[in-house]
Amino acid sequence: MSVRIAPSVLAADFGNLERDCQMINRSEADWFHIDIMDGVFVPNISFGMPVLASIQKIAKKPLDVHLMIVNPDRYIKTFAELGAEVLTVHYEACDHLHRSVQNIKSNGMKAGVALNPHTPVHSLEDIIEDLDLVCLMSVNPGFGGQSFIENTYTKIKTLKALIEGKKTNCLIEIDGGVTNENAAKLISCGANVLVAGSHVFKAKHPEEKIKILKHIA
C-alpha cells in the first residue's frame, strides 16, 4: 500500500492561501489535509465553510477534512457538499460513533476516526471494520508546531495489529510533529498517511520538503 503525504493547510500562510494551495497542487503531495476547529473541542479556532469552499475551487487533489469540533453530525452533509473525500471525526467528540460513521458514508465520503494521544487504540475494536481511516494524533490537538509524542510508535503498531486481525484495509494516518527525521520510522511501524504542517510550510522550500517526504515514503 503506497504512503500518502497530506500537507496540513492549517500551517499555510492565510494571507497567501491560494499560492500555498497551488504549491500543493504542483507538489508530489497526495491530499490536502484540512483541520476544522471550533474553539470548544480544542482550544483554537481555524477556518470554516467559506474558506473550505475557496480551497475546494483551487484544489486538484482530494480533500482530507479533519473535524476537531463538538457535535460533528450537524455538519456532515455540508462537508460532503464542500467536496470532502475523507471526513474524520474525533472518537472523543461522538456520543454515537457508529451512527456518525454511517452518516459520513451515506453522504458519499470515506469515514475516518481520530484518537487523541490519551485515547487507547482498543477503543476502536468494535468499529474498526467500518472505518476507512484512523488518524492517530501524535500531538495534543489544537495547535501546529508541537513536539511529537514518542508513544505514537507503539500506538501505530497496536493499531496495525488490530487492522490486520480484523482483515480490513483501514489506513493509518499520523497527524502532528511529522518530519523527514521520523517519517521512515512511522512508516515502518505501519503508518500509510503522513500529515505534515509546520515542517512543510515553515520551510524555505516547501515543495522540496514534500518531495523528500514522498521519496522517504
Stockholm file with secondary structure:
# STOCKHOLM 1.0

chainA/1-217         MSVRIAPSVLAADFGNLERDCQMINRSEADWFHIDIMDGVFVPNISFGMPVLASIQKIAKKPLDVHLMIVNPDRYIKTFAELGAEVLTVHYEACDHLHRSVQNIKSNGMKAGVALNPHTPVHSLEDIIEDLDLVCLMSVNPGFGGQSFIENTYTKIKTLKALIEGKKTNCLIEIDGGVTNENAAKLISCGANVLVAGSHVFKAKHPEEKIKILKHIA
#=GR chainA/1-217 SS CCCEEEEBGGGSCGGGHHHHHHHHHHSSCCCEEEEEEBSSSSSCBCCCHHHHHHHHHHCCSCEEEEEESSSGGGGHHHHHHTTEEEEEEEGGGCSSHHHHHHHHHHTTCEEEEEECTTSCGGGGTTTGGGCSEEEEESSCTTCSSCCCCTTHHHHHHHHHHHHHHHTCCCEEEEESSCCTTTHHHHHHHTCCEEEESHHHHTSSSHHHHHHHHHHHC
#=GC SS_cons         CCCEEEEBGGGSCGGGHHHHHHHHHHSSCCCEEEEEEBSSSSSCBCCCHHHHHHHHHHCCSCEEEEEESSSGGGGHHHHHHTTEEEEEEEGGGCSSHHHHHHHHHHTTCEEEEEECTTSCGGGGTTTGGGCSEEEEESSCTTCSSCCCCTTHHHHHHHHHHHHHHHTCCCEEEEESSCCTTTHHHHHHHTCCEEEESHHHHTSSSHHHHHHHHHHHC
//
